[in-house]
């Protein structure tokens, strides 16, 4: 889920509504983020390329932001602060994993080892395995010197991406060869729409896997755009009618069910947010308090109250990476139209 900070640029969210305790959730596109700063950088600078590739060259894969990596390392160290037995080494794969792994190792006070993709003349006996790189479209040998890894080690795997899981499985195979124990694996970005986590857990079901950002496919359909535009249009019209710059629509089975707009100041009702209004209207329209199978399109990131109305019951207590209700950011530029008009209004009531 993208958040907006520091400027009047608000993204748009699509969320599946679900009733307690668990409901069927349709497949969707989602970005779930645990680390807010990393979220902002992905939202502002990340680019999706064909083949499910997420390009983050400006701060991770080509140019490295050392301050961001320092905070990433602290976040990783905090996640595994109470690991038992204590982690003795951080292990990664060259080259993009080196920066976050080094920062994590520094924060944890342990050495960092990176698996090489070619054996230099200076390295003797190695643990090795062959790994396929989907990004580069070829196989490479993953190598770690036997002098640097043995059965006394407790390893934390740190890598930039979890995609199809090949690199992770390669590192785990090397640890198995060395007899080293693996405390867990941490990724800066996990591509949830790929099979990496599933493939790894099929072979290593007890492995603890953590991700600072979880990204699902950015595929947006024309239908998604149509309904989001309805929410945006509602937000603009609401500004012109004396309301706040927020709109939402609820859809079921491809049909519009209800619309809601923000009437907090117009109605002197602090709960009259667009999402809550849309939920109320949809429940009245459908004659039910359950909205199974519905999707809400909202012109702005939901506030905590609206988010709790959407992500109800046990979903609220879950971290973003394990929630079953997906969301996607889309049509950011179009969603700013209401805020542009709102900012220019001389008679608006600030709230």
C-alpha positions in Angstrom: 0.0 0.0 0.0 1.4 3.4 -0.9 1.3 6.2 1.6 1.8 9.9 0.8 4.0 12.0 3.0 5.3 15.6 2.7 3.4 16.8 -0.3 -0.1 17.0 -1.8 0.2 13.8 -3.8 -2.3 11.2 -2.8 -2.4 7.8 -4.3 -5.5 5.7 -5.0 -6.2 2.3 -3.4 -8.2 -0.7 -4.4 -9.1 -3.0 -1.5 -11.1 -6.2 -1.3 -13.7 -6.0 1.4 -14.0 -9.0 3.6 -16.4 -10.1 6.4 -15.2 -11.9 9.5 -13.5 -14.2 10.2 -12.3 -15.1 6.7 -13.8 -14.7 3.3 -12.9 -15.5 -0.3 -10.7 -12.8 -1.7 -10.2 -12.3 -5.4 -6.8 -12.1 -7.0 -5.6 -8.5 -7.2 -2.6 -6.3 -7.3 -1.0 -5.1 -4.2 1.9 -3.4 -2.5 2.1 -4.2 1.2 4.9 -2.4 3.0 6.3 -2.9 6.5 9.0 -0.3 6.3 7.5 3.2 5.6 10.7 4.8 4.3 11.3 1.9 1.9 7.6 2.2 0.9 8.1 5.8 -0.1 11.1 5.1 -2.2 9.5 2.3 -4.1 6.4 4.4 -4.6 8.4 7.4 -5.9 11.2 5.8 -7.8 10.3 2.1 -8.6 9.4 1.1 -12.1 7.7 -2.0 -13.3 9.2 -3.5 -16.4 7.9 -6.4 -18.6 8.3 -9.9 -17.0 7.5 -8.7 -13.5 10.8 -6.9 -13.0 10.8 -4.1 -10.5 13.5 -1.6 -11.2 14.9 0.2 -8.2 18.2 1.3 -9.7 18.2 4.7 -8.0 18.7 3.4 -4.5 19.5 -0.3 -4.5 20.4 -2.1 -7.7 22.7 0.3 -9.4 23.0 3.3 -7.2 23.0 2.6 -3.5 21.5 5.0 -0.9 23.8 4.4 2.1 21.6 6.2 4.6 18.6 4.1 3.5 20.7 0.9 3.7 21.8 1.8 7.2 18.2 2.0 8.3 17.4 -1.2 6.5 20.2 -2.9 8.4 18.8 -1.6 11.7 15.3 -2.9 10.7 16.7 -6.3 9.9 18.7 -6.5 13.1 15.6 -5.6 15.1 13.6 -8.4 13.4 16.2 -11.0 14.5 17.4 -9.4 17.8 16.1 -12.3 19.8 17.2 -15.1 17.5 18.1 -18.2 19.4 20.7 -19.5 18.9 22.4 -16.2 18.1 23.2 -15.4 14.5 26.9 -15.7 13.8 27.0 -14.5 10.1 24.9 -12.8 7.5 25.0 -14.5 4.1 24.0 -13.0 0.7 24.6 -13.3 -3.0 26.6 -10.8 -5.1 26.0 -8.1 -6.0 22.8 -6.4 -5.2 22.4 -8.2 -1.9 25.7 -6.9 -0.6 24.6 -3.4 0.5 21.6 -4.5 2.7 23.5 -7.5 4.0 26.5 -5.4 5.0 24.3 -3.0 6.8 22.5 -5.8 8.6 25.7 -7.4 9.6 27.1 -4.1 10.9 23.9 -3.6 13.0 24.2 -7.1 14.3 27.9 -7.0 15.0 28.7 -10.1 12.9 30.6 -10.8 9.7 29.0 -10.7 6.3 29.8 -13.3 3.6 28.6 -13.1 0.1 28.3 -16.0 -2.4 30.3 -15.4 -5.5 29.0 -16.1 -9.0 32.4 -17.1 -10.4 35.4 -18.8 -8.7 38.5 -16.6 -8.5 42.0 -18.0 -8.5 42.5 -16.9 -4.9 39.7 -19.1 -3.5 40.4 -22.8 -2.7 37.8 -25.4 -1.8 34.2 -24.2 -2.1 30.7 -25.2 -1.4 28.8 -24.7 -4.7 25.5 -25.1 -6.5 24.0 -24.0 -9.8 21.3 -21.4 -9.8 19.1 -20.0 -12.6 18.8 -16.2 -12.8 15.4 -15.2 -14.3 16.5 -11.6 -14.6 19.6 -12.4 -16.6 18.1 -15.5 -18.2 21.0 -17.8 -17.5 22.5 -20.2 -14.9 25.4 -19.3 -12.7 27.5 -21.1 -10.1 27.0 -19.9 -6.5 30.2 -20.4 -4.5 31.2 -19.9 -0.9 34.7 -20.7 0.4 34.8 -23.6 2.9 37.0 -21.4 5.0 34.1 -19.0 5.7 31.2 -21.3 6.5 31.0 -24.4 8.6 28.7 -26.3 11.0 29.3 -23.9 13.9 27.6 -21.1 12.0 24.0 -19.8 12.5 23.2 -17.9 9.3 20.8 -15.1 8.4 20.2 -14.8 4.7 19.7 -11.2 3.5 18.9 -10.4 -0.1 17.4 -7.6 -2.2 14.5 -9.5 -3.8 12.5 -12.7 -3.3 11.1 -13.6 -6.8 11.1 -17.2 -7.9 13.2 -18.3 -5.0 16.1 -19.7 -6.9 18.8 -17.6 -5.2 17.4 -18.5 -1.8 17.3 -22.2 -2.6 20.9 -21.9 -3.8 22.0 -20.3 -0.5 20.1 -22.8 1.5 21.7 -25.6 -0.4 25.2 -24.2 0.3 24.3 -23.9 4.0 23.2 -27.5 4.0 26.5 -28.6 2.4 28.3 -26.7 5.2 26.1 -28.1 7.9 25.3 -24.5 9.0 22.0 -23.7 10.7 19.8 -21.1 9.0 17.9 -18.7 11.4 15.9 -17.1 8.7 15.8 -15.1 5.5 15.1 -11.4 5.0 14.3 -9.6 1.8 14.0 -5.9 1.0 11.3 -6.6 -1.6 9.2 -9.7 -2.1 7.4 -10.2 -5.4 4.3 -11.8 -4.1 2.9 -12.5 -7.5 5.8 -14.9 -8.1 6.3 -18.4 -6.6 9.4 -17.7 -4.5 8.0 -18.0 -1.0 5.9 -21.0 -1.9 8.8 -22.8 -3.6 11.1 -22.2 -0.6 8.6 -23.3 1.9 7.9 -26.5 0.0 11.5 -27.5 0.7 12.0 -25.7 4.0 8.6 -25.4 5.6 10.0 -24.2 9.0 12.2 -21.4 7.5 11.3 -18.0 8.9 11.0 -15.5 6.0 10.6 -11.8 6.5 10.1 -9.0 3.8 10.3 -5.3 4.4 8.2 -4.7 1.3 5.8 -7.1 -0.5 4.9 -6.2 -4.1 2.2 -7.8 -6.1 1.8 -7.5 -9.9 1.0 -4.0 -11.1 -1.5 -5.3 -13.7 -4.4 -2.9 -13.8 -7.4 -3.7 -15.9 -9.5 -1.2 -17.9 -12.4 -2.1 -15.5 -10.2 -1.1 -12.6 -9.5 2.3 -14.2 -13.2 2.8 -15.0 -14.2 2.3 -11.4 -11.3 4.3 -10.0 -12.2 7.2 -12.3 -15.8 7.1 -10.8 -14.3 7.4 -7.3 -12.1 10.3 -8.5 -15.0 12.0 -10.3 -17.0 11.7 -7.1 -14.1 13.3 -5.1 -13.9 16.3 -7.5 -17.7 16.8 -7.5 -17.8 16.7 -3.8 -15.3 19.5 -3.5 -17.5 21.6 -5.7 -20.5 20.8 -3.4 -18.7 21.9 -0.2 -17.3 18.5 0.9 -13.8 17.1 1.2 -11.6 15.9 -1.7 -12.4 12.2 -1.2 -14.5 9.7 -3.1 -15.1 6.0 -3.0 -17.1 3.4 -4.9 -17.9 -0.2 -4.0 -18.3 -2.8 -6.8 -19.5 -6.4 -6.8 -19.3 -8.8 -9.7 -18.3 -6.0 -12.0 -21.3 -3.8 -11.1 -21.3 -0.5 -9.2 -23.1 -1.0 -5.9 -22.6 2.3 -4.0 -20.7 5.6 -4.0 -19.5 7.5 -0.9 -18.0 11.0 -0.5 -16.4 12.8 2.4 -19.0 15.1 4.2 -17.1 15.6 7.5 -17.3 19.4 7.5 -20.5 19.6 5.5 -22.4 17.4 7.9 -20.4 18.1 11.1 -19.8 14.3 11.3 -16.2 13.2 11.9 -17.1 9.6 10.7 -18.5 10.7 7.4 -15.5 9.7 5.4 -15.8 8.6 1.8 -15.0 4.9 2.5 -17.3 4.6 5.5 -20.1 6.4 3.6 -19.6 4.0 0.7 -19.7 1.0 3.0 -22.9 2.2 4.7 -24.5 2.8 1.4 -23.5 -0.5 0.0 -24.8 -2.4 3.0 -28.1 -0.6 2.7 -28.3 -1.3 -1.0 -27.5 -5.0 -0.6 -29.5 -5.4 2.6 -26.6 -7.0 4.5 -23.9 -6.1 6.9 -21.5 -8.4 5.0 -19.7 -7.2 1.9 -18.1 -10.5 0.8 -16.9 -10.4 -2.8 -17.0 -6.6 -3.0 -14.1 -4.3 -4.0 -13.7 -0.7 -2.8 -12.0 1.9 -5.0 -11.0 5.0 -3.1 -9.4 8.2 -4.4 -7.0 8.4 -1.5 -5.2 6.3 1.0 -7.8 5.3 3.7 -7.3 6.8 7.2 -7.0 4.5 10.2 -10.7 4.6 10.8 -11.6 3.7 7.2 -8.8 1.2 7.0 -10.2 -0.6 10.1 -13.7 -0.5 8.5 -12.2 -2.3 5.4 -9.6 -4.5 7.0 -11.8 -5.8 9.8 -11.4 -8.2 12.7 -8.3 -10.3 12.7 -6.9 -8.6 9.5 -6.1 -5.4 11.5 -3.8 -7.3 13.9 -1.8 -8.8 11.1 1.3 -7.2 9.6 0.8 -6.1 6.0 2.8 -9.0 4.6 0.4 -11.7 5.9 -2.9 -9.9 5.3 -5.2 -11.7 2.9 -6.9 -8.5 1.6 -5.0 -7.1 -1.3 -4.6 -3.4 -2.3 -3.0 -1.6 -5.2 -2.0 2.0 -5.9 -3.2 3.3 -9.3 -4.0 6.6 -11.1 -2.1 8.8 -8.7 -2.1 11.8 -11.1 -5.8 11.7 -11.8 -6.5 11.4 -8.0 -4.9 14.7 -7.4 -7.6 16.6 -9.3 -9.8 17.0 -6.2 -6.9 18.2 -4.1 -5.9 20.8 -6.7 -9.4 22.2 -6.5 -9.5 21.8 -2.7 -6.3 23.8 -2.3 -7.6 26.6 -4.4 -10.9 27.0 -2.6 -11.0 30.1 -0.4 -14.0 29.1 1.6 -12.9 25.6 2.6 -12.9 24.4 6.2 -9.6 22.9 7.2 -9.8 19.6 9.1 
